Amino acid sequence: MKKIRLTIIIGILISNFGFSQSKSEIENLLDGIYKTENSKEITKTKQAEKLIEYGWRILPTLADFFTDQTLTNVKSECNDRNLSKREIGIILADRIEGMPYARVTGIQNCTLNFCEKNANLIEYYLPFIKRDGIEKFQESYLKWLVSDDRINWTPLLTYKTKREQKKIIKERKKAIREMQNEK
């Protein structure tokens, strides 16, 4: 029942925003990123820059890719292995809009340990996400995307200016009000 409700809410979110980036377009951009050799370079690719530019509206669609276990050639020095397509999707989602790591992963990082010299903070959590199950993570993440707490959430690191952040908060509030009016 909860999954059905969550799916409906996400569908409404996508339709309300006039989402113009199709899943196939996102998939094509991700395919270009999978050719990167080092995970530290993921967000420096033209494809990643374009996905990041699309902004928070593509996050529900990007979350669909979290279940793809196909391995890529992207090496993670942090985890000493190649990353899967889903892990790259998670890294990009975190770069588009920083996640509340403890809430979506269930792992509290009190000492703030992260991968050394790696701006992909979520990469530190990838082994824990895999251990606890990607479905659990995906469900937590999708719940987070539609939660009221997300409206005023400020990520640990943000790549937006204060003006950009205020605009995003305003857009989120409007989207949630529209969703509530439709109910």
PyMOL commands that set and color helices and strands:
alter all, ss='L'
color gray80, all
select helices_A, chain A and resi 2-16+23-33+39-44+46-67+85-96+101-105+121-132+134-145+148-150+162-182
alter helices_A, ss='H'
color red, helices_A
select strands_A, chain A and resi 71-76+81-84
alter strands_A, ss='S'
color yellow, strands_A
deselect
rebuild
show_as cartoon
